[in-house]
Amino acid sequence: MGRDFLPVHSSWNSVLNPLAPEIEKILQTISNDDIAPGNDRIFAALEMDLNSVKCVIVGQDPYPTRGNAHGLAFSVTPDVQPLPASLRNIFTELVSDLGVGHPKNGDLSRWVDQGVLLLNRVLTTKVGESNAHADIGWQQITDAIAQAAAAQGAIAVLWGKSAQEISHLFTHTIESVHPSPLSAYRGFFGSKPFSRVNQELTRRGISPIDWSL
């Protein structure tokens, strides 16, 4: 991409290079905004090797609270307290599903190391404002990213309507309502997404993900 703040793994070049004009247009559009995450973390989800992706967890857009978003969907930097409500609910389900210990902080980077792509459909927002950049073209970019992961068999975990809009790209999806406090009790709790991903990976003869944090 030739941009200093796009620390993407080279395996994504074939996906992003054809979209370079659209990406440049988006970045120009937001160039004067106070954005979350910062410029150097917009494409942080793509620091992992495309060929290592086993599972894609799709979020909506970054946390708008200053300092929370760091480019990985649902994740926050280790120092953030209290945790965002959606992430607290994800951890509640994680502990319930797998019986693992409760995570010590909200940094999900270890999942990335296990082959989990944490992808928001919209990669930026304005600090203090949710969905501020929902209509500037990010979905074209992130749908292409999701499609590249799907093409190599990645399992999709799709929570909520925004994520489920791309269910058609994947051959295997695990879907429920969003883990936000507004909807978590209507089907997120008890949906066992983490064990279901591992069941499918094991069925394929692929090593399961260690979801403990």
N, C-alpha and C positions, 0 to 999 in steps of 0.2 A: 504493500500500500504506500510505502514511502512516507508515512507520517510517524513522527516520533512517539505520538501517544497511542499508537495501535500496536501493542505488544503481542501480536498474534503469532501462533505457531505457523510455520511455513506450510503445513499440511492444509491450511484453510485458504491459501492464496488462490487456488483455482475456483473457490466459491466467491471470494470477495473481489478479486480483480475485475471481473465483468461488471460488478456493481459499483466500481469506484466513482463514476460520475454521480450516482445517486447518493452515495455516502458523503462525498464532498459537498453536495447541495445541502444535505441535512446538517452537516457540521457547520456550514456557513450560516444556516438559519439560526442555529443555537449559539453562535460564537459570542454574542453579547449577553447571554443569559448566565445567571449563577446556577450551575447545573449540578445535579447528583446523578451518578458519581462524578468525580473530577475527570478532566480530559484524559488523564493517563490511565484511567480504569474503565473507560467506556466499553472496550472490547476485551476486558479481562477474562471473560468466560472462555475466550478462544486462545488462551495461553496453553491450553492442553492440546495434545495431539488428536486430531480428528480420528485417527485410526484406533485410538484407545477408548473411544466413547462406547459405553455399553448401555447407558440409560440417559435420557434427557428429562430433567424436571423443568417445566415451563412456568415461569412467573408472568406477571402482567407488566409492571414497570417498577423502577427502583424506589426504595424507601425515600421519601422526600425530606426526612429529618436530617439536618446537616450532620455529616460525619457517619451516618449509618450505612449508606450504600457504598459498596466497594467493587461493584461490577459482577457479582455472582448473585443470581436470583435467590431471594429469601435470606441470604447470608448477611451478616454484619461483622464489622471488625471486632477482635476479641475484647476490646475495652468497653463496648457498648452495653450499658445497663440503664434502665431495664430493657429487656429484649422486646422487639416489636411483638404485638399480640399474635399475629399469624405464625411467627416463628415459635413462640411459646406453645401454640397448639400443635405445630409440626412435631416438636419435641415430646409433647404429651403422647401423641400417637406413636412416635418412634419407640418410646419406652414401653408402651402398652403392647405394641406389635411384636417386638423382638426381645423384651425383657432386659435390654441393655441399661447401663447406668445413665442417669440424666446428664446431658452434655454440660460441661463447665462454662462454656460461653457460646456465642452465636456464630462463630466462624465455621463455615461449611467447607473450607478448603480441602479438608481431608477426604471429603466425598469426591472432589475433583480428582484427587490422586488415585481414587478407586475406579475412575472411569465414568463419573457422573458429570454431564454437561448441565450447568445451572444457568439457563437461558431465559432472560426476560424478553417478551415480544416487543417491548419498547425499551430501548437501551438507556434513555436519559429522561429526566424530568427537571423542572425547576425546583430549587431548594424551597421547601415549604409548601409545595403544591403538587398534589397527585395528578397524574394523567395530563400534565401540562404539554407533553410532547406526543400525545396519542395520535395526532393527525398530521404528522410531518413526514411520514414515509418509512419509519423504522420497520414496520411489519414486512415490507418487501424484502428487507435485508435479513431479518431474523427468520422469516419463513424459508429463505434459501439456505440458511445455516441449519435449520431443523431438517430440511429435506436432505441435506448432505449426510447428516447423522442417520436419518431414517434409511437412506440408501444402503448403509452398511449394517442394517438390522437392529439399530438401537431401539430399546423399549422406551415408550413415552409415558411419563407420569403427568397427567393433565388435570389440574385442579381449577375448577371454575370455568365460566363460559369463554373468557378470552383465550385461555390455553386450549380449550376443546375445539376452537375454530380451526386448529391445524391437525385434528385427529386423523383426517383423511390422508395425511402424508405418511403415516406409520402403519405397519402391518400388525403391531401389537401395542395396545394402549391400556393404561390403568387409569381410570377416570373417577372423579368424585367432585363434590362441591369444593369450593375454596376453603382453606383453613382459617379464614378470617373469623373473628368473633361473631360476625353477622350470620355466618352459614355453617360453621364447623359442626354444630350439633345436629345438622340436617343431613348427615351422611359422611362427613370427613372422619369423625371419630369412629373407629371400628372398621375402617375401610382397608386396613392392613397393606398399604402400598409397598412398604419396604420388603416384607416377606414375599409378596406376590412378584415383585421384580426378581428376587432371588430364585423363586420357584421356576420362573420362566428361563432364567439364565441356566440353571441347573439342568432343566429339561433339554436345553440346547447343547449341553456339554461344556458350558462356559463357566469359569469360576465365579461364584457369587460375590456380591459387594459386601464388604465389612462396613456396615452403617454406623458403628460406634464412633463417637467423637471424643 
